[in-house]
Amino acid sequence: MTDTTHAPGGTPATHAADEKGPTDTPGTRTPHAAGARHTSTTDGRRGADADADADAGPASGGDAVDAVPVWWRLLALGLQHVLAFYAGAVVMPLLVAQGIGLSAADTASLVNTALVACGVATLLQTVGLPGVGIRLPVVQGMSTAAVPSLVSVGVAAGGARAGLPTVFGAVIVAGLVLFLVAPVFGRLVRFFPPLVTGTIVTIVGVTLMAVAARQVGGGSPDAAGFGAPVQLGLAAVTLAVIVVLYRFGKGFVTSVAILLGLAAGTVVAALTGRADFSGIGDAAWFGIQPPLHYGMPRFDVMAVLAIVLVMVIIAVESVGQFFAIGEIAGRGVDERDMSRALRADGLATVASGLLNSFPTTVYSQNVGLLRLTRVTSRWIVAASGVMMLLLGLVPKVGAVVAAMPPAVLGGATLVLFSTIVVVGMQILVKADLSEARNTVLVAASLGIGFLPTAYPQFAEHMPTRQLQILFESGIMLGTLAAVVLNLFFHHVGRRRMPRQEPTIAAEAR
């Protein structure tokens, strides 16, 4: 992986001395000497991007990840990340609330606190604290992988409001456990070469394409009119605007093509009576629950174990996403980076539990957005984290974004999620797929990961809840398959050969 990076518009930037010291961990990056410059580009972008370069300005004192764009670019590109993230962030607390049996008022409050928790988690990753945060353009959102376990814990604890203290207690402990064991995960970096990370990222993209397809159809396959031509038409308008802007747009316009496509699709939906803005008037201008609003957390052993298992699975999923973001940003992810990232995940989950919310994870749609725009400033994503906080504090503003029809979002996520597959393939190019074992690893992992996407019914027949959780997520199942097969093919039973000193004959040659 090259260390050349780009300013937000694509300008090759000065790479300052790396803040990390040398490390012997396999796959880590080599620090550069202070003041070393890199002047070659790696993405081959030309033409229209020159205008974006002029807007962005040079990266001062660091690479493109640390560059701070002008304020109007910061706001517009940050808003684009929020729009890409918003739908998924609010769906998760809605699912939990419906499963536990909460009232409409409590459900709305959980949505607000989820947005606040996502903002805090995103700021922990992008801005960071000492020893916490990967300091890359990472967007954190609510983890849908935790929904089944959270619902089970809440129902077992009494359901509705009565179950929430147990749920939040388990979330707090699970986050603390991840924070403490983060260095252990960091040392596992050597078990995630491009062969494994590329496979995981590809599985993530393939799995999420099914989510995009549901959004294109209208959101829920059980809803009336799902997949109707009008739904496909709204998605097509959004997608067409995005494609046209990428073809004919220049500079900043191409950077916000997703945002403009969503806006165009929403306008068409409003003109055709397909957008419901009634919720805007009903929403309050300001409101947020205080921490521990539902009472002091309760710590049930079985509930804690269930959510800890989910956090482990989420952490395994996140590893591949962190590698993908590092690949896109042109900054390698090493053992220390991974430990800092997972510490931020754990600390953010602790904060979520205290704020009456749920575990967070890396949001894949925003990974696709990074790849499409090539704008990798962490401060843009930090700005989106601030916007998430504001959306959580101002429900009326959130209601405006929520009025965006699912089909319109589907037109954008169809591109974003598919782009993740492209990122995975770019990483896989670095692996030796001419070797049969590597080909089998990728093929088997993709096939296994696709099973829950094709037939979710597999999970219903699993004998334990833990296996049901595993078989409900193609990302989890495919990730586990890739890691296990890599261990089987490349680590188990292989002895390290002793280093041989050169012979006199070899020296003579």
Secondary structure by P-SEA (a helix, b strand, c coil): cccccccccccccccccccccccccccbbbbcccccccccccccccccaaaaaaaaccccccccccccccaaaaaaaaaaaaaaccaaaaaaaaaaaaaacccaaaaaaaaaaaaaaaaaaaaaaacccccccccccccccccccaaaaaaaaaaaacccccaaaaaaaaaaaaaaaaaaaaaaaaaacccccaaaaaaaaaaaaaaaaaaaaaaaacccccccccccaaaaaaaaaaaaaaaaaaacccaaaaaaaaaaaaaaaaaaaaaaccccccccccccccccccccccccbbbbaaaaaaaaaaaaaaaaaaaaaaaaaaaaacccccaaaaaaaaaaaaaaaaaaaaacbbbbcccaaaaaaaaaaccccaaaaaaaaaaaaaaaacaaaaaaaacccaaaaaaaaaaaaaaaaaaaaaaacccccccaaaaaaaaaaaaaaaccccccccccccccaaaaaaaacaaaaaaaaaaaaaaaccccccccccccccccccccc
